[in-house]
């Protein structure tokens, strides 16, 4: 108790001394020769530095376009991705155009109208014209972007009933993905986390064993998709919030515990076709060179067998879901209908797997 009182007294005394110091500073006479006030020389220097910084940021922007332009995603591998990319580049164009003009004016005016004791500042109370310009133009621009985005969103998210669509469930858990295909009946069986321990843990996604629609379901850990056929994804999570992210298909949807979210798209490029695209070939070469350069000593010593990187579509988790979040990825293979059918026929159904 004594220690607490002593500490409290010291804190209160410190606060009192600090307040007295501030009062003494305020009571001092004004020093009109204070060297903290900017001089014409200081203002001139700051104005020139602002203009130089404008040149620097534009130079850096141009350099980045040429130096790192190849790290952006390649052309979309899904039908709806074309609309998505158009919206993205339109938004980028508007933002880049406006940013270029506003930054140029900001830095140029800071340079041109830098402080000078011989120059008298121009003052006017208001301008209805200017107020209208910088209110109406941004309103029209933003309204156009929002409407364009809404129409694109509706077009992407509209999932029509299609008996020919492939139905696939994406099942997220810390820290992996599993995919479940509807069997010959085209219907996914009911599932719940309560059934995960059934059949000595072989019930990998919690299929309800009493639902006969689930007997022919197929659970895999490598996702195969037929090209040019609609795929309807049913997305759910076992534990925490995840996010099914397939960047090359411009597809993302949250996996929420207790909910089944839905997303659909049509892949229009096979994995093999994607690997042959010139931009992908160059990117793969660049990645392999970086990997080899960083591991050259280990490879030379024979301690590190270097396997060359090969492009694959990936399903990733786009939520930070825990310590091993980086492990949540699953390879996606897009192939012809014939190859897909052959592959799916080779997989075990749920009923066969648990027997």
N, C-alpha and C positions, 0 to 999 in steps of 0.2 A: 504493500500500500504506500509506503514511504517513497519507494522508487517511482511509482506512478505519479505521485504528487510532484516529485522533483522534475521528472520529465515534462509534465504539464507546465510547470513554472518556467522551465527553460524555453519551451516552445512559445509561450505567451510573451516572455521577455524578448525573444528574437523577433516576433511579429511587431512588438512595440518599437524596437530599435529600427526596424525596416521602415515603419510608418514615419518615424521621426526624420529619417534620412530623406524620404520623399518630400516631407514638408519643408526641410531645409533647402532642398533643390529648387522648390517652387518659390521660395522667398528670396532667392538670389536675384540681383538686378539683371536685366536683359543684356546679353553681350551681342551687340550688333556686328561685331567683327568676328563672330563665331565661324571658324573655318569649316564647320559641317555644312554650311550653306553652299550650294553648288554655284560655281562661277561660270562665266561664259566659256572658259576653256574646258571645264568639266562637261558642260552641256554639248559643246561642239564634239568632244570625244565620244560621248554616249550616243549622239546622233549618228556619227560615222560608224560606230560599232553595230548599231541597229541595222544599218544598211548592209554592212559586211555580213551580218548574221543572215539577212535575207538571201544574199547570194549563196551563202554556205548551205542553208537548208534546201534551196532549190537544186544546187549542185549535188547534194547528198541524195535527194529524191531521184534525180536522173541516173546517178550512179547505181542506186539500188535497183532500179528497173532493169538495167542491163546486167548487173552482177547477179541478182537473185531472182530474176524473173522466171527461171526454170523450176523454182521450188513450188510454184503454185500448182494446184490440181490440174490434171489434163482435162480434155474435153469429157463431158459427162458420158457415163455408160448406161444411162437410162433415158426413157422417152421424156418423162417430165423434167429431167435435169436440164434440158435445153431451155425451157421456160424459166427455170430457176436461175440459170446462168445469165440469161438476158436481163432479168430483174437485177441481179447482182451487179453486172457491168454498167447498167443504166444508173443505178444508185451510186456506184463508184464515180462515174463520169460527172454526175451532178455535183457530188460532194467535192471532187477534185477541182472542178471548175470554180466553184464558189470559194473553196479554200485558197486556191491560187490567187484569185483577185483580192480577197479580204486580207490575206497575209501581205501581199505586195503593197496594198494601200496603207496597212497598219505600219509597216516598217519604213515605207517611203515618207509618210507624213511625220513619223517620229524623227526622221533625218531632216526633212525640209523645214519643219517648224520647230527645230530644237531651240532651247531657251537662249534668248539674247536680250540683254538689258536695254538695247537701243530699239528693239521692236516692240510695238504695242499690240497686245492680243486683240483680235476681233471678237466682239461679243454680240450675239443677238438672242432674243428671248426664246423664239421658237420658229419652226417652219412647217406649216401644214403639208407642203409638198414633199419635203424629205420624210416626215413622219409617215405619209402615205406610201412612199416608195419602199421604205424598209419594213413596212407592215404588210402591204398587199403582195409584193413579189415573193417573200418567203412563204406566205400563206398559200399562194397558188402552187409554188414548187412543192411544199410539203404535202398539200392535198393531193397533187398528182402522184407523188411517190407512194402515199398511203393507199390510194385507190388502185394503183398498179399492183402494189403488194397484196391487197385483199383479193383482187381478181386472180392473181397467180396462186395464192394460198387456196382459194376455193377450187381452182382447177386441179391443183396437186392433191388435195385432200378428199375430193369427191370420189368415193369408191362405189361403183355401180355393181349390182348383182351380176355375177359372171360364173356360169357353171363350169367353164373351162379353166378358171383360175386355179393356181396351185396354192393350197392353204398350208402355211408353215408357222409353227409357233417358235418364237425365240425366248428361251428361258434363261434368265440371268441369276447368278448367284456369286457370292464372293468365293473365288475370283475366276470364274470361267463362264462360257456360254454353252448352251446345248440347243439343238434344233429338233423340233418334232414335226414330222410330216403326217398329214392325214393319209390314211391308207386308201384302198380301192373304193371305200364308201365316200371318200371326199369329206368326211366329218371328223374333226378332232374329238377324242373322248374327253369327258370331264376330268379335271385335275385339281388337286389341292395338296398343300404342303403336309397335311396330316398323313398322306399315303407314302411319303418318301421312304419310310423305313420298312415298307412291305417287301416281301420276297427277298429278305436278307440284304436290303439296301440296293437291290437291282432296279427298283422303281425310281429311275434317275430324275424324273420331273414330276413325280407324284400323280401319275395317272390313276384315276378311280377304277379299281379292278372290277367293280360291279357294273360299269358302263361298257356294254358290248361294242360301242363305237370306238373304244380305245384299243381293242384287241389287235387291230391291224395297223395301229400307229407305229411310226418308225422314229426312234430317237438316235441322233448322231451328233458328233462333235466336229464335223466338217460339212459346211453348208454348200450344197450343189443346187444350182438354179438353171432352168432351161431358158435359152435366149428367146426373145420375142414372145414371151408368154407372161401374162399378168401373174404376179405373186402377191398374195395377201398375207401379211405378217400379223400374227397375234402375239403381243409382247407382254410378258409378265415377269415379276421378280420374286425370288424366294425370301430375300432378307432385307436389303436396304434399297435406296433409290439408285438405279443404274440408268444408262441411256444407250439405246441401240443406235450406233452411229456407223453408217456405211458411206464414207465420204465420196467415193467415186460414183456412187449412184445418187448423190445429193439427197440422202435419206437419213432422218434422225427422229427418234421417238423415245420418250422416257419409259423406263420399265419401273412401275410403281407397285410396291407390295399391296396385295389385296385388290388390284385392278387389272383389267385386260385392255391394253391400248392397241390400236389397229393402224396399220399403214400399208399402202400398196404401191407397187411400181412395176414397170415392164423393163427388164434389162435388154439392151439392144446391142451389146458388144460382148463377145465371148472373151474369156481370159486369154486365149491364144491370139485373138485379133488385137487385144490391148497390148500384149507383149511385143507385137510387131510394129506398133506405131513409132514413128521416128523419135518423138519427144520422150517416149517411155524408154526406148533403147538407149538414148543419151543419158537419161536420168539413172538407169540401172548401171551404166558404165561409170558414171560419176560416183555413185554410192559404193560400188565395188572397189574403185580406186581409193576412196577414203578409208574403207574398211581394211584394205591391204596395207596402206601406208601406216595406219595406226597399229597394226598388228604384225608388221614386217619382221621385227626381231623375234617374236614368238614363233612365227611361221618358220623362220630360218633355223631356229633351235629344235624344231620338230615337236614342240610342246603344244602347239595350237593348230589343229587342222582347219584351214580356212575354207569354208563352203561358200561359193559365190552366191550373192543375193540374186533372187529371181522375183520378178514382179508377181504379186497376187492381190486380188481384191481382198479386203479385210472387213470384218465386223469388229468394231471397237466399242469400248465403254467411254462415254463422254461426260461421265460424272466421277468426281474423286470419291470413290466408294470404299477406300480403306488402304491399308499398307501395301497390298499387292495389286492395286488398281491397274498398274502397267501390264499385268499378265492377262488382262481380260481382252483377248482378241481371238478371233476364229477365222480361219481361211474360208474364202468364198470362191467357188469354182463355177463360172458361167460357161455352159457348154451347149451343144446342139440337143434338140429334143431326143434324138436317138441315143446319144451317149448318156443323157440324164436318165432315160428309162432303163437302160442297161444297168446303170449304177444303182438305181433305186430297187431294182429287182434282186440285187445281190445283198441287200440289207435285211437284217432280221426284224420282224415285227415285234411289238411289245410282248405278245403272247408267246412267241418263239424264244425271245430273249430271257424271260423269267422262268421258263420251264427247266 
